[in-house]
């Protein structure tokens, strides 16, 4: 199974995008669809219109949008720590997405911290 993902500009990493695509996910970035520098609401609306799950480091703003009860395909956030050694690597992000996908939990309208799915 593969997921339709939209990578937010704060999470844009060519190696991560490449890994996700190699794993079979349908991935686009905000840069590729002309949304670089646009508001989070515009990015969310694009994700809703195209049925994509957002992958972002912007936890606070997207959590606020999620709490407004806007129907969406899902939001995956990657939380960073002041201790850089605790931050997720690209491989750990890929693994967390695979674990979440394998869980068969419905993803639509949900807000997930990928950090909790890295096991």
Secondary structure, 3 states (H helix, E strand, C coil): CCCEEEECHHHCCHHHHHHHHHCCCEEEECCCCCCCCCCHHHHHHHHHHHCCEEEECCHHHHHHHHHCCCCCCCEEECCCCCCHHHCCCHHHHHHHHHHHHHCCCCCCCCEEEHHHHCC
